[in-house]
Every structure is written in structure tokens, then in C-alpha cells.
């Protein structure tokens, strides 16, 4: 674990200037998405990473969705339906432009 934290912190791409969605985690079940969020937040905290993780499902409030569009997290855990809505929305190319990883369950 220590090695992973060092690599992340030393990697030149992991600067605070780099903003935007880095990882998209798609899970078919809303209940599972909450568990994944808690687990990834725990790992991020244990590794002392400055990594913002958010959840977006059909239950996400309009206000939270708007905040995510204006200031995207580095990791977004979501459902296929929510990804579909994101991709159908205006400005979706800008939202996904810094995406590097997609995890599909």
C-alpha cells in the first residue's frame, strides 16, 4: 500500500491543476454503488490520497448533479442509466474529456 501511495503522489499527472473526471465506475445496482463508494473512499483515505469520489444514480438530487457537472469528481460511481443520461446531455464531451479509466461490472 505504501508503494501505491508514493507512486500516486509522485506521478506528474496527479497535480491539483488536473481537474475533471478520471475514472468512471459503472455498476448495475444502486445498492452496490453505495458500497463501492464507501470502499473506495476508505482506500483513498487509507492511502492519504487527495481524490474526490462521488456517486451518481437516479436518487442523486438535481443540485448534486449540477455540482458534479460544474466541478467533476476524479472518480464517479454510477449506473448504466445515469451514464446514458450524462452522454445524452449537452456538454458531455467536455465532462468526459479527461476520462482515463472505465470500470464496468
C-alpha positions as CSV (number, residue, x, y, z in Angstrom):
1,X,0.0,0.0,0.0
2,X,2.8,2.4,0.9
3,X,4.3,1.9,-2.6
4,X,0.9,2.8,-4.3
5,X,0.6,6.0,-2.3
6,X,4.1,7.1,-3.3
7,X,3.6,6.4,-7.0
8,X,0.3,8.3,-7.0
9,X,1.7,11.3,-5.1
10,X,4.9,11.4,-7.2
11,X,3.3,10.9,-10.6
12,X,3.4,14.2,-12.5
13,X,-0.2,13.8,-13.8
14,X,-1.6,13.8,-10.2
15,X,-1.4,17.5,-9.6
16,X,-4.1,19.7,-8.2
17,X,-4.2,21.6,-11.5
18,X,-5.5,18.5,-13.2
19,X,-9.2,18.5,-12.9
20,X,-12.1,16.5,-14.3
21,X,-13.3,13.0,-14.3
22,X,-10.5,10.5,-14.3
23,X,-12.4,7.2,-13.5
24,X,-15.9,6.1,-14.3
25,X,-17.1,3.0,-12.4
26,X,-20.4,1.6,-13.8
27,X,-22.3,-0.8,-11.7
28,X,-25.8,-2.2,-12.5
29,X,-27.2,-1.9,-8.9
30,X,-27.8,1.3,-7.0
31,X,-27.4,-0.6,-3.7
32,X,-24.0,-1.9,-4.8
33,X,-22.9,1.6,-5.9
34,X,-23.2,2.9,-2.4
35,X,-21.0,0.0,-1.1
36,X,-18.4,0.7,-3.8
37,X,-18.4,4.4,-2.9
38,X,-17.7,3.6,0.8
39,X,-15.0,1.1,0.0
40,X,-13.2,3.5,-2.5
41,X,-13.4,6.4,-0.1
42,X,-11.9,4.2,2.6
43,X,-9.0,3.1,0.4
44,X,-8.4,6.7,-0.7
45,X,-8.3,7.8,2.9
46,X,-6.0,5.0,4.0
47,X,-3.6,5.9,1.2
48,X,-3.9,9.6,2.1
49,X,-4.9,10.5,-1.5
50,X,-6.5,13.8,-2.4
51,X,-9.0,12.1,-4.6
52,X,-12.6,13.2,-4.8
53,X,-15.1,10.3,-5.3
54,X,-18.8,10.8,-6.0
55,X,-21.9,8.8,-6.5
56,X,-24.5,9.5,-9.3
57,X,-27.7,7.4,-9.6
58,X,-31.3,8.1,-10.1
59,X,-31.5,9.1,-6.4
60,X,-28.9,11.9,-6.8
61,X,-30.5,15.3,-6.3
62,X,-30.7,17.8,-9.1
63,X,-28.4,20.1,-7.0
64,X,-25.8,17.4,-6.6
65,X,-25.9,16.6,-10.3
66,X,-25.4,20.2,-11.1
67,X,-22.4,20.5,-8.8
68,X,-20.9,17.4,-10.4
69,X,-21.2,18.9,-13.8
70,X,-19.6,22.2,-12.8
71,X,-16.8,20.6,-10.7
72,X,-16.5,16.9,-11.6
73,X,-15.0,14.4,-9.1
74,X,-11.9,12.5,-10.1
75,X,-14.0,9.2,-9.8
76,X,-17.7,8.8,-10.4
77,X,-19.6,5.7,-9.4
78,X,-22.8,5.4,-11.3
79,X,-25.3,3.1,-13.1
80,X,-25.8,2.4,-16.8
81,X,-28.9,4.6,-16.8
82,X,-27.1,7.6,-15.4
83,X,-24.2,7.2,-17.9
84,X,-26.8,7.2,-20.7
85,X,-28.3,10.4,-19.4
86,X,-24.9,12.0,-19.0
87,X,-23.9,11.1,-22.6
88,X,-27.2,12.5,-23.9
89,X,-26.8,15.8,-22.2
90,X,-25.3,19.0,-23.6
91,X,-21.6,19.3,-22.9
92,X,-21.0,15.6,-22.3
93,X,-17.7,15.7,-24.4
94,X,-16.3,18.3,-22.0
95,X,-17.4,16.3,-19.0
96,X,-15.7,13.1,-20.2
97,X,-12.6,14.7,-21.8
98,X,-10.2,13.8,-19.1
99,X,-11.6,10.3,-18.6
100,X,-8.8,7.6,-18.4
101,X,-10.4,4.6,-16.8
102,X,-13.8,2.9,-17.1
103,X,-14.7,0.0,-14.8
104,X,-17.8,-1.9,-15.8
105,X,-19.3,-4.6,-13.5
